[in-house]
Amino acid sequence: MKAKSTKKIDWDKVDAIPEDSYNYDEAPELTEEFLKIAFIRKPTQKKPVSLRLDDDIIDFFKRTNEHYQTKINDVLRAYKLAYEKTHH
């Protein structure tokens, strides 16, 4: 597993980049459909748990995302939000 970076972002340096030099070619289009499902992920305190998952599930998330535990959390959060929307 890769060690977490301790390098801090220099926001003044980021703010100094002229906006007309940004490359938006790979940015997703902000469609109405996207905005219906988008949500802001606020930092929350995590609770360590022991969870048994099938090998293929763990392999999939590890293969497709460096931060696979965060991605699993994101998927579970999306399920929770969808469930709450339909089962108020």
Protein Blocks (a to p, Z undefined) as FASTA:
>chain_A
ZZddfbdcdfklmmmpcfklpcfklpccddfklmmmgccddddddddddddddfklmmmm
mmmomklmlmmmmmmmmmmmmmmmmmZZ
